[in-house]
């Protein structure tokens, strides 16, 4: 696939969506193993005091990854 022909925004959205889905699944599975149960993971990630932090971390890392990878494939990779 030729990434140079695609728009920067389209590349960003593609990398952003893939990363946020995979990273969220990974983080939830790790949470299940750390707490020992699904209910423990839900309580640790989605309680009132932690839900905002959970989504801020997910969004910020996904935005960074999407911008970095889109920039890399659009402007750096030959």
Phi and psi in degrees as a GROMACS rama.xvg file:
@    title "Ramachandran Plot"
@    xaxis  label "Phi"
@    yaxis  label "Psi"
@TYPE xy
-94.7892  102.51  UNK-2
-73.4185  -22.1645  UNK-3
-66.7143  -24.1015  UNK-4
-82.9129  -19.3392  UNK-5
-84.5366  154.87  UNK-6
-72.8195  155.317  UNK-7
-59.8153  -43.1007  UNK-8
-62.5996  -41.539  UNK-9
-65.4738  -40.2501  UNK-10
-63.8868  -43.4828  UNK-11
-58.0884  -48.4019  UNK-12
-61.6977  -41.4414  UNK-13
-61.8206  -51.5299  UNK-14
-66.5173  -39.2229  UNK-15
-59.9198  -49.9671  UNK-16
-65.4338  -43.8849  UNK-17
-62.9447  -44.5063  UNK-18
-66.2783  -44.3678  UNK-19
-65.3202  -37.4601  UNK-20
-68.2569  -51.0547  UNK-21
-66.5286  -41.6789  UNK-22
-67.4783  -38.1493  UNK-23
-66.008  -44.9597  UNK-24
-60.2306  -45.6632  UNK-25
-60.2919  -45.784  UNK-26
-65.7352  -37.447  UNK-27
-68.9254  -40.6237  UNK-28
-65.1091  -43.0376  UNK-29
-62.2075  -39.3397  UNK-30
-61.6696  -36.8741  UNK-31
-64.5917  -43.167  UNK-32
-69.747  -35.7489  UNK-33
-68.8699  -41.2851  UNK-34
-90.7108  -18.9994  UNK-35
91.507  -4.7054  UNK-36
-159.574  162.943  UNK-37
-67.578  -40.8011  UNK-38
-65.5109  -34.6829  UNK-39
-66.2801  -40.4792  UNK-40
-64.502  -42.4642  UNK-41
-62.6799  -43.3837  UNK-42
-65.8876  -39.1841  UNK-43
-76.2916  -30.5109  UNK-44
-99.1402  -31.2141  UNK-45
-116.344  17.1123  UNK-46
-72.4132  165.123  UNK-47
-57.0881  -38.2837  UNK-48
-81.977  -16.1906  UNK-49
-108.857  -14.8471  UNK-50
-66.8975  -39.2105  UNK-51
-65.1351  -42.6836  UNK-52
-62.6638  -42.4008  UNK-53
-57.6761  -48.9255  UNK-54
-73.1382  -32.4811  UNK-55
-63.7485  -43.1154  UNK-56
-64.7704  -46.0274  UNK-57
-59.7577  -48.4477  UNK-58
-67.1953  -44.2245  UNK-59
-65.5634  -43.6434  UNK-60
-65.9025  -37.6725  UNK-61
-68.848  -39.6989  UNK-62
-64.7552  -45.6654  UNK-63
-59.0442  -48.608  UNK-64
-62.4608  -44.5254  UNK-65
-61.1279  -44.7372  UNK-66
-65.9529  -44.2717  UNK-67
-62.3275  -49.426  UNK-68
-69.6184  -37.8404  UNK-69
-63.9011  -43.1222  UNK-70
-63.0075  -40.9439  UNK-71
-62.6639  -50.6142  UNK-72
-72.372  -29.2881  UNK-73
-82.0748  -40.4112  UNK-74
-116.709  -21.0399  UNK-75
-106.965  -49.847  UNK-76
-65.8223  135.476  UNK-77
